[in-house]
C-alpha cells in the first residue's frame, strides 16, 4: 500500500490564506492542462474556501497516475520556486543586466560571433 503524501504547497498548514488561494488556483490550472479530472478540479476550487475540501483534494491528487502527477508537481514547483537576487546565493532567472564575459573571447555571455560588434 502506498503511504499518503506529505502535504505540499497549498495543503501545508503554515501557508498564508491569500497565498493558499493563489496556489490552489495555480494547481487547478495545471491539473486542467496535464491531467483533466473534473472532480479534482472542483475539489481544488472548493478548497479555496473550505479546508475540509483541501484534504479531499489532496487525496484525489495523490490518486493521479504517476506521470501526470509528476508533470503537475514539477511545473508547480518551478512556478512557485523562490527567485534570488544577486545579493543572495543563487541566480535570478532571465537576468537582463547580466554583464559577465566569456574568459576566452571577451564577449558577453550568450553573445555569438555574429552578434558581436565589429572592431
C-alpha positions in Angstrom: 0.0 0.0 0.0 1.3 3.5 -0.9 1.6 5.9 2.0 -0.2 9.2 1.9 2.0 12.0 0.5 3.2 14.8 2.8 1.2 18.0 2.4 2.8 20.4 0.0 2.1 23.9 -1.3 -1.5 25.0 -0.6 -2.1 21.9 1.6 0.5 22.9 4.3 -0.9 24.4 7.5 1.6 27.3 7.6 0.6 28.9 4.3 -0.9 32.4 4.3 -4.6 32.2 3.3 -4.2 34.5 0.3 -1.2 32.5 -0.9 -3.1 29.3 -0.4 -5.9 30.5 -2.7 -3.4 31.6 -5.3 -1.6 28.2 -5.1 -4.8 26.3 -5.3 -5.8 28.2 -8.5 -2.4 27.5 -10.0 -2.6 23.9 -9.1 -6.1 23.6 -10.5 -4.9 25.2 -13.8 -2.0 22.7 -14.0 -4.4 19.8 -13.3 -6.6 21.0 -16.1 -3.7 21.0 -18.5 -1.8 17.8 -17.5 -4.5 15.6 -16.0 -8.0 16.8 -16.7 -10.3 15.4 -14.0 -13.4 17.4 -13.3 -13.9 16.1 -9.8 -10.4 17.0 -8.8 -10.7 20.5 -10.3 -14.0 21.1 -8.4 -12.4 19.8 -5.2 -9.5 22.2 -5.6 -11.9 25.1 -6.3 -13.9 24.2 -3.2 -10.7 24.0 -1.1 -10.3 27.8 -1.7 -13.0 28.4 0.9 -13.1 25.2 3.0 -10.1 23.3 4.5 -12.2 20.0 4.5 -12.2 20.1 0.7 -8.5 20.6 0.8 -7.9 17.3 2.5 -10.2 15.6 0.0 -8.5 17.3 -2.9 -5.0 16.1 -1.7 -6.3 12.5 -1.5 -7.7 12.8 -5.0 -4.5 14.5 -6.2 -2.4 11.6 -4.8 -4.5 9.1 -6.8 -3.5 10.7 -10.1 -1.4 8.4 -12.4 2.3 8.9 -11.5 3.5 10.5 -14.7 0.6 13.1 -14.8 1.1 13.8 -11.1 4.8 14.3 -11.7 4.2 16.7 -14.5 1.8 18.8 -12.4 4.2 18.8 -9.4 7.3 19.7 -11.4 5.6 22.6 -13.1 4.0 23.7 -9.8 7.4 23.6 -8.1 9.0 25.6 -10.9 6.3 28.3 -10.9 6.5 28.7 -7.1 10.3 28.4 -6.7 11.9 31.4 -5.0 13.8 33.9 -7.2 17.0 35.1 -5.7 18.6 38.4 -6.3 22.4 39.0 -6.7 22.9 39.8 -3.0 21.8 36.3 -2.0 23.2 32.9 -3.0 21.8 31.8 -6.3 21.0 33.5 -9.6 18.0 35.3 -10.9 16.0 33.9 -13.8 16.3 35.7 -17.2 18.5 38.5 -15.8 18.6 41.3 -18.3 21.5 43.1 -16.7 24.0 40.2 -16.9 27.3 41.7 -17.8 29.6 38.7 -17.4 32.1 37.9 -20.1 33.5 34.7 -21.5 37.1 34.4 -20.4 38.2 33.0 -23.8 36.7 35.5 -26.2 35.9 38.6 -24.1 32.4 38.6 -25.5 29.4 38.9 -23.2 27.9 35.5 -22.1 25.4 34.4 -24.7 26.7 36.7 -27.4 27.7 35.0 -30.6 30.3 35.9 -33.0 27.7 37.1 -35.5 26.1 39.4 -32.9 29.3 40.9 -31.5 30.2 44.4 -32.6 32.9 44.7 -35.2 36.1 46.4 -34.2 
